[in-house]
Amino acid sequence: MVKEKNIGKIKIIYALLEIKCKIKMNKKIKVSILCITYNHVNFIRDAIEGFLRQNVNFEFEIVVHDDASTDGTREVLHEYLLKYPNIFKLILQDKNLHSSGGNVLKNAIEACSGEYIAFCEGDDKWMDVNKLQSQIAYLDSNKNSVLVYSDCVPFNGNGRLAINLNGVTKDVSKFELIGAPSIYTLTTCFRNIIEIPPEAALARYGDLFMWTLLGQHGSGSYVHSSNPPMYRMHPGGMNSMKSRELKFEMLISTYAAIMMYYRRVGDSVCAKRFKEMIIKETLKYFIKGFMINLKIDWILKVIR
């Protein structure tokens, strides 16, 4: 009963703050900082503080989509909402959309009112206080580019990790961007020009779906950062600690969702392209697995 009363009070406070924000936020929002989070209570403060430290000469909002966290993340978000009611916008789900087939990405993107969207999940963090200012300046000056990004630094509880995450570290053409390359999502800033289709709910890597949609409008630009964002690797992460088999399944499901989207909208060329990518990745996966098994069998024979 006490818990239900507290939830009721929180909802009332949030409703009043939402009304207050609508009254005060008359200025045009240049950037929506979009943060998708789930059970990130130990990390979410790092992410938010990185947003708040940004040195900018334009208006921005912080949009946080919480997918029904149960670990205290939501309570932390309410703390920040109370402290910064004019820039925080919370989308709080009553049940977990990710596990129930809901379209998390669609809900989150539609809540963003900025001309641009800068993406960072709740377990990652920005280090450069001038990240947004420099990225927006670039996009404002380069109209053919729809997306900017940089490298990132992987780390865990023990510090920085000397590993290569194999993300793109060069400019990509419109054609390449449509092919959904691996771009470090936490480093990105892009034009708010895409509508997330229903097929995106089937994609395990929502960011790849965004890249192919953005590719319909322009190219992507790699902009070097001397103090790049930090990509946290931990067991609860979306991708960082997943097995090879699960990563393969997530990639194929994403390509299949994109292929279905292009089929529905009548783009046979892109649909065929992603079909071929599914075949290619499947062959790579099984051939690599076969070679690994051969190597293991050879080692076992040698040591017997």
C-alpha positions in Angstrom: 0.0 0.0 0.0 2.8 2.4 0.9 4.6 1.7 -2.4 1.4 2.4 -4.3 0.9 5.7 -2.5 4.5 6.7 -3.4 4.0 5.8 -7.0 0.8 7.9 -7.1 2.7 10.9 -5.6 5.5 10.5 -8.1 3.0 10.5 -11.0 1.3 13.6 -9.7 4.6 15.4 -9.3 5.6 14.4 -12.8 2.3 15.6 -14.3 2.7 19.0 -12.6 6.3 19.3 -13.8 5.3 18.3 -17.3 2.8 21.1 -17.4 5.4 23.5 -16.0 7.9 22.4 -18.7 5.3 23.0 -21.5 4.7 26.5 -20.3 8.4 27.4 -19.9 10.0 25.7 -22.9 9.0 28.2 -25.6 12.4 28.4 -27.2 13.2 26.2 -30.1 15.1 23.0 -29.1 18.3 22.6 -31.2 19.3 19.1 -29.9 17.4 16.3 -28.1 19.9 14.2 -26.1 18.2 10.8 -26.2 19.1 8.3 -23.5 17.5 4.8 -23.5 17.9 3.0 -20.2 16.9 -0.2 -18.4 18.3 -1.2 -15.0 21.2 1.2 -15.1 21.0 2.5 -11.6 24.8 2.1 -11.1 25.6 4.0 -14.3 22.8 6.4 -15.2 24.3 9.3 -13.2 27.5 9.2 -15.2 25.5 9.4 -18.4 23.3 12.3 -17.2 26.2 14.3 -15.8 28.0 14.0 -19.1 24.9 15.6 -20.8 24.6 18.4 -18.2 28.3 19.3 -18.6 28.0 20.2 -22.3 29.1 23.7 -23.2 26.7 24.9 -25.9 25.2 28.1 -27.2 21.8 26.6 -28.1 18.8 25.1 -26.3 18.8 21.4 -25.7 16.6 18.8 -23.9 17.4 15.5 -22.3 14.9 12.8 -23.2 15.2 9.6 -21.2 13.2 6.5 -22.1 13.1 4.0 -19.2 11.9 0.6 -20.2 10.3 -0.3 -16.8 13.5 -0.5 -14.7 13.2 -2.3 -11.4 16.6 -1.5 -9.8 16.1 2.1 -8.7 17.0 3.7 -12.1 13.6 5.4 -12.2 14.1 7.0 -8.8 17.4 8.5 -10.0 15.6 9.9 -13.0 13.0 11.6 -10.9 15.7 13.2 -8.8 17.1 14.9 -12.0 13.6 15.8 -13.2 12.9 17.6 -10.0 16.3 19.4 -10.2 16.1 20.3 -13.9 12.4 20.4 -14.9 12.9 22.7 -17.8 15.2 20.4 -19.8 14.3 16.8 -18.7 11.6 14.8 -20.4 10.9 11.3 -19.1 9.2 8.5 -21.0 8.4 5.8 -18.3 7.1 2.5 -19.4 4.8 0.5 -17.1 6.0 -2.8 -18.7 9.2 -3.7 -20.5 8.7 -3.0 -24.2 11.9 -4.7 -25.3 10.9 -8.1 -24.0 7.2 -7.8 -25.1 7.8 -6.9 -28.7 7.2 -3.2 -28.3 8.9 -0.6 -30.4 11.2 1.1 -28.0 13.0 3.1 -30.6 9.8 4.5 -32.1 8.6 5.7 -28.7 11.9 7.3 -27.9 12.5 9.1 -31.2 8.9 10.4 -31.4 9.5 12.1 -28.0 12.4 14.2 -29.4 11.5 17.7 -30.5 15.0 18.9 -31.4 16.3 19.6 -34.9 19.1 17.1 -34.1 19.2 14.0 -31.9 22.4 12.9 -30.0 22.2 9.3 -28.7 23.7 7.8 -25.6 22.5 4.8 -23.7 22.2 4.9 -19.9 25.3 2.8 -19.2 27.7 4.8 -21.4 29.1 8.3 -20.8 30.4 11.4 -22.6 33.8 12.8 -21.7 34.2 15.8 -24.0 32.3 18.9 -22.7 32.3 20.3 -26.3 31.0 17.2 -28.0 27.6 18.6 -28.9 28.8 22.0 -29.9 31.4 20.7 -32.3 29.1 18.1 -33.8 26.2 20.6 -34.3 28.6 23.1 -35.9 29.7 20.4 -38.3 26.2 19.4 -39.3 25.1 23.0 -39.7 27.9 23.6 -42.1 27.7 20.3 -44.0 24.1 19.8 -45.3 24.9 16.6 -47.2 25.8 14.9 -44.0 22.9 13.5 -41.9 25.0 11.8 -39.2 28.3 12.5 -37.4 30.2 10.1 -35.1 33.6 9.4 -33.6 35.6 6.6 -32.1 34.9 5.5 -28.5 36.9 4.0 -25.6 35.7 0.6 -24.2 36.1 0.2 -20.4 34.9 -1.8 -17.5 35.1 -1.6 -13.7 38.9 -2.1 -13.9 39.6 0.7 -16.3 40.1 1.2 -20.0 40.3 -1.8 -22.3 42.8 -2.2 -25.1 40.4 -3.9 -27.5 39.1 -3.1 -31.0 35.3 -2.9 -31.2 35.5 -2.8 -35.1 33.3 0.3 -35.5 33.5 2.6 -38.5 36.3 5.3 -38.2 35.9 6.9 -41.6 33.3 8.8 -43.5 30.6 6.7 -45.2 28.8 7.4 -48.4 25.0 7.4 -48.7 25.2 3.9 -50.2 27.4 2.7 -47.3 25.1 4.2 -44.7 22.0 2.5 -46.2 23.9 -0.8 -45.6 23.7 -0.2 -41.8 27.4 -0.1 -40.9 28.6 -0.6 -37.3 28.8 2.9 -35.9 29.3 3.7 -32.2 25.9 4.8 -31.2 27.0 6.7 -28.0 29.1 9.0 -30.2 26.4 9.9 -32.7 24.5 13.0 -33.5 22.0 13.1 -36.4 19.3 15.1 -38.1 15.8 14.4 -36.7 14.3 13.5 -40.0 13.4 9.8 -39.8 10.2 8.0 -38.8 10.7 4.6 -37.1 8.7 1.9 -38.9 6.9 -1.0 -37.1 9.5 -3.4 -38.4 12.1 -1.8 -36.1 10.4 -3.6 -33.2 11.8 -6.8 -34.6 15.4 -5.5 -34.9 17.7 -6.4 -32.0 20.1 -3.7 -33.1 17.9 -0.6 -33.4 20.8 1.6 -34.2 21.5 -0.2 -37.4 17.9 0.4 -38.4 18.4 4.1 -37.8 21.5 4.2 -40.0 19.8 2.6 -43.0 16.9 5.1 -42.6 19.3 8.0 -42.4 21.2 6.8 -45.4 18.1 7.5 -47.5 18.8 11.2 -46.8 22.5 11.6 -47.0 26.0 10.5 -45.9 27.7 10.0 -42.6 30.8 11.8 -41.3 33.5 10.6 -39.0 34.7 13.6 -36.8 37.7 12.8 -34.7 37.4 13.4 -30.9 40.5 13.9 -28.7 38.4 12.8 -25.7 35.9 10.3 -27.1 32.9 8.8 -25.3 33.3 5.8 -23.0 31.6 2.5 -23.9 30.9 0.5 -20.8 31.3 -3.3 -21.0 29.4 -5.2 -18.4 27.1 -8.3 -18.2 23.9 -6.3 -18.4 25.0 -4.4 -21.5 23.0 -4.6 -24.8 25.8 -6.1 -26.8 29.2 -5.9 -25.1 29.3 -9.2 -23.2 27.0 -11.3 -25.5 28.2 -14.6 -26.9 29.2 -15.0 -30.5 26.1 -17.1 -31.1 23.7 -14.5 -29.6 25.4 -11.6 -31.5 24.9 -13.5 -34.7 21.2 -14.0 -34.0 20.8 -10.4 -33.1 22.5 -9.2 -36.3 20.5 -11.6 -38.5 17.2 -10.6 -36.9 18.1 -6.9 -37.5 18.9 -7.5 -41.2 15.7 -9.5 -41.6 13.6 -6.7 -40.1 15.3 -4.1 -42.4 14.7 -6.4 -45.4 11.0 -6.7 -44.5 10.7 -2.9 -44.2 12.2 -2.4 -47.6 10.0 -5.1 -49.1 6.9 -3.4 -47.6 7.8 0.1 -49.0 8.6 -1.4 -52.4 12.3 -0.9 -52.5 13.4 -4.2 -54.1 17.0 -3.1 -54.5 17.6 -2.5 -50.8 15.5 -5.6 -49.9 17.7 -7.7 -52.1 20.8 -6.2 -50.6 19.9 -7.1 -47.1 18.8 -10.6 -48.2 22.3 -11.1 -49.6 23.8 -9.7 -46.4 21.9 -12.2 -44.4 23.3 -15.0 -46.6 26.8 -13.7 -46.4 26.8 -13.3 -42.6 25.3 -16.8 -42.1 28.0 -18.4 -44.3 30.7 -16.4 -42.4 29.3 -17.6 -39.1 29.2 -21.3 -39.9 32.5 -21.3 -41.8 34.2 -19.6 -38.9 32.6 -22.0 -36.5 33.7 -25.0 -38.6 37.3 -23.7 -38.7 37.3 -23.1 -34.9 36.1 -26.7 -34.4 38.8 -28.0 -36.7 41.4 -26.1 -34.7 40.1 -27.5 -31.5 40.1 -31.0 -32.8 43.7 -30.6 -34.0 44.8 -29.2 -30.6 43.1 -32.2 -28.8 44.9 -34.6 -31.1 48.3 -32.9 -30.4 47.9 -33.0 -26.7 46.7 -36.5 -26.4 
